[in-house]
Amino acid sequence: MNAPVSPVINKTVVNTAHATARLTPSAPEPTAKRLPTPAELRQRISLSDPLTEQIARQRHAVQQILSGHDDRLLVVVGPCSVHDPDAALEYADRLAALSEEISERILPVMRVYVEKPRTTVGWKGLAYDPGLDGSGDMPRGLALSRELMHAVAARGLPVATELLQPMLAPYVDDLLSWVAIGARTTESQLHRELASDLSAAVGFKNATSGDVQVAIDAMSAAAHPHQRFAVDPQGYPIVQQTAGNPHTHVVLRGGHGEPNYQAQHVRAATTALRNAGQNPRLMVDCSHANARKDHRRQSEVMLDVLAQRQAGEANLVALMLESHLFEGKQPLKPGAMRYGVSVTDACVGWETTEHLLKTAAERLA
């Protein structure tokens, strides 16, 4: 006959189980917060008829450069990401004033990037976390993003952004004159379908590996009509029929730490684009791998591209420059932030930016 189990042992087992339960962290409770619909936000922060007409003209101007009908240089310039709307608006005021001086040879478009792709984790942008503290107040972030883009456009500047989350697009796409699809998402079918539904020109970056073919394939896909999952202005899921976007191009940003803006890379890219029957005109991103992750080398990249243009390379029609009021970058420390300094990629400061854009205007005169 089996001996009875000791009540002391039973008690010990039970207590151990309770202790284990106490030490095991519980998963966070899922939560949900209602966002405003695109229609609600567009009604709250609406475009006047004159501003709508201005944006249409600016989109057309960008498209004319990318199609070769306007020989000005398109320069998408501004902070790597926007975390402080006040600093962004001061930057916009400076850029708007400079734009009047250089507009005969340069068309500046301001970066208003409110989403940031992350390799692992990190701050994902103003639209996601406007408090910079992980609180994730996306209703406020969406409103701030639209307000900021509206304010920049009201200063007379064309607005550019990278569209990372397709659901965000209907909140801001009526304000955009140029759109980036990033190196991590150029190969994404969802982003190619999104690009096919936009009225603004779209630049597809080459892959982080440096592969340009994925961007060429993206151009081909975006030029075609698609049926895509989307959200209507009232927030209902819909099947959206897209028209296809004929105004797309490749953005050379380097890959695996190596640049691809030099003459031999430009020739290879334009040849591949022509062989694929695509627009051979290119934008060079002066940052990222083209600058070997050193923001100070953006000047070197830009001057090399200008020299290629002067030597007759007509397919180099656009540049991208990461620039803020002050040079460098800083960690996120709410309450202890330096004004006008990037919190994501390091940027060149305003003085360098102004010098580079004026130099470009002079050399291309």
N, C-alpha and C positions, 0 to 999 in steps of 0.2 A: 504494500500500500504506500502511495506517495505521501511524504511528509507535508504537513500544511505549510503554506507560504507565510513567512514571517510578516506580521503587520508592519514592523519597522522597515523591512525592505520595500514593501508596497508604498509606504509613506515616502521613502527616499526616492523611489522611481517617480512618483507623482510630483514631488517638489522639483526634481531635476527637469521634468517636462515643462513645469511652469517657468523655471528659470530660463530654459532654452527659448521658450516663447517670448519671454521678456527681452532677451538679448538679440533676437532675430528682428532686424528692422522691417517694418511693414512698408509695403509699396505705397507711394503717394496716391491719394484718392484722385481719380480723374475728375477734372472740372471743365466747365464750358462757359464761355462768355459770349453774348451776342455781339456781333459786329454790325455797324451800320451797313445798309445795302449801298451799292454803288450809286443808285439813284438818290438816296438820302444825302450822301456826301456831296454829290454833284450839285444838288439843289442848294445845300448849305453853303458851298464854296463854288459859285457858278461863274461861268465865263460870259462876259459881255460880248455883244456882236463885234465890236472893234477888236477885242482880244482874240476872238475866234478867227477873224480874218487875218490878223497878224500871224498867228500860228500857222495858218494855211500857207501864207506867203513864205514863212521861214522853212516849212517843210519842203516847199517847192524849190527854194534856194539851195537847200542841202541836196536835194535830188538832182538839180542841175549840175552841181559840182561833181557828184558821183557818176553822172552820165557823160561827163566831158563837155557839157555845153556852157560851163562857167569855169574859167581858168583860175579862180581864186583858190586858196588853200583852206580847207575845212579843218578847224582845230577844236576838238572836244577837250575842254580844259576845266579843271576845278578840283575840289577835294576828292581824295580817294573815297571817302564816305562822309555824309553829313551827320554830325551828332549834336551840333549847336546851331539852331536856325539863325540866331542873331549874327554869329560869325559868318555864316553862309550868305546872309543878306549884305553884310559889309563887303564881302568878296564880290557879290553880284554888282554892287554899286561901282566898285573899282573896275570890274570887267566891262560893264556897260559904258563907262566913260572912255576906257581904252578902245573899245570896239568902234567908237565913232572916229577915232584917229586912224585906224588901220583897215577900215571896212572895204577900201578899194582893192586890197590884195588878200585880206584874211577874213573868213567868216568864223568868229568865235561862237561856240555853243557851250553852255555851262553844264558841267557835270553836277547833277543833283541826285546822287546815289543814296537811296534810302533802304536798300537791301544789300547784304554782303554775303557771298558764299563762303562757307567755312570748310577747311580741309577736315577738321574733326569737330571741335566746338568753339564757341566764342560769341562775342556780341554780334548779332545778326542784322543790326541796322536800326535806323530811326523808326521805320514802320513797325518793327517788332518790339523794340524796347526803348522807348523815348526817354525813360528815366535813367538809363544806363546802369541799372541796378538789378537786372534779372526779374523785375516785376512783370514784364511782358504785357504792358498796357497797350495792346494793339488797337483798340478803338481810338485812343488818343494818338497813337503813332500814325495811323492812317490819315487822321484829320490833319496832323502836323505836316505830314508829307505832302498832302494836296495843297494845304495853305502855302507851304514854302515854294512849291513849284509854281503856283499861281502868282506869288509875289515876285519870283524871278522873271517869269514871263511878262508881268506887268511893267518890269523895268526895261522891256524891249529885247531881252535876250532869248534866243532859242534854248530849249531845255532838253537835256539828255539824261538818260538813266539806264541802268541794267535791269531787265525784267527777269527775276529769278523765280518767283512764285506766280504761276499763270493766273491764279485767282485775284492777285493784286492789280493786274493790268487794268480792268475796267474802272478802278478808282482814280487812275491818273493818265490813261493813255490819250485823252483829249488834249492834254497839255504838252505832249512830247513832240519834238521835231526830229529826234534821232534816238535810236534804241540799240543797246548792246545785248547780245546773247553771249554769255561768258564761256571761257575755255572748258569749264566742267559741264556745261549744258548744251553746247553747240551740237553734240551728237544726239541729244534727246529729241525723240519724236514729238513730245508735247510742246517743246519750245519751237520747233520748226513749224508746227501747226499754228502756234500763237503768232509767230512772225508773219505767217501767211494771212493773218487777219488784221494786221496793223496798217494804218495809213502812213505812218512815219517810216523813213528809211531805217534799215536794220543792218548792223555790222556783226558778222559772226566771227568770233575769235578762233584762231587755230587751237588745237588741243594742247593741253599742258605738256604733252610729249613733244610738241613742235609740229605735229602732223597737220598739214594744211588741207589735205584731201577731205577731212571730215567737215571743214567749213565750206568747201566747194559743194559737197553733197548737200549740206544744209541749205545753201542758196537754191539748189535745184528743187529741193523739197518745198521750200517756202514759196517758190514761184507758182506752185500748183494750188488749185482749190482743194479744200479738205472739209470733211464733216468732223467737228471736234466737240468734245465735252466743254461746256462753258457755263457761265452764270449770267443771267440777264440783269438789267439794271435794278430790278426789284428783288434780286437775290435768288431767283428760281433756277434750278438746273435746266439747261437747254441743250439741244443739238444745234451748234452754230455752223452755218455754211460760210466758209471763207472764200474770198475772191482770189487769193494768191497775191503775193507782194513782189512786184518787179524791181523794187528799189533796195536790193541787198548787195552786200560786198564783204570781202574778207578783211579781217583785222590781223595783222602780223604782230604777235606779242612774244615771240621766242618760245623756247621750250626746254625743259630739263636744264635750266641754268645757262643755256646757250642762246645767243641772239639770232634773229633771222630778218634783220632790216637792211643788211648790206646788199650791195648791187647784185651779187650772184644769187642771193635769196629772192630778191625782188624779181629778177629775170625768171627764176624757176617757178615762182608763184604765178606770174602773169602768163607764162607759157601753159601751165596746167589749167588755168582758168579759161584761156582761149580754146584749148583742146576740149574742154568740157562745154564750150559754148556759153560761158558765163562772162559777166562784166569783169574785165581785167584790172579795174582801178582799185587801188589799195589804200587802206589806212595803216599807219605804223603806230603801235602803242609804244611810247618811249619808255614806259616803266616795265615792271615785271622782269621776265628773263632777258628782254632786250637791254635792260639796264643792269643786268646781273644782280638784281635785288638791291642796288645802290641808287637811291633817288637822285643823288648828285650827278649820276651819269646820264640822266634824261637829257641834259643839255647837249652832251656829246652825240646822242642818238639823233636829236632833232637837227643839229647842225649837219650831220652826215646826210640826212634825208633832204635837207635844203640843197646841199651840194649836188645830190643826184638829180633833183629837179632842175637846177641850173644847168646841169650837163645834158638835159634833154629827156629825162625819164618822166614822161607825161602821165604815166599811170600812178605815180605817187601823188594822190590828190588830198590826203587827209592825215592828220596827226592826232594823237591823244597824249595829254600831259596831266600828270597828277600833281596838283598845285594847291596850296592853301595860303592863308595870310602869312604864316610863319613856317619856317623849314622844320623838317623832321617829323617825329611822331611821339606819342606819350601813352603810358598805360592808363586804363580806365580807373580813375579814383574819384568817384563823385564827391564834390566838395573841395577837391584839390586839383582842378584841371587848369591847364594853361590855355588861355583864350587863343583861338585861331590856329591850333596845332592838331594835326590828324590823330585819330585814335586807332586807325587801321594801318594801311601802308604809309611809309614815310613819304612826304611831299616836298617839292621845292617851294620856297617862299615867294611872296608876291613880287619882290624886287627882281628876282631871277625870271619869273614868269613874264613880267612886263618887258624886261630886256629881250627875252627870247622872241616874244611876239612882235616887238618893234623891229628886231633884227630880221625876222622872216619877212615882214612887210617891205623893208628896204631892199632885201636881196631879190625879192620877187617882183619888184617894181618894173 
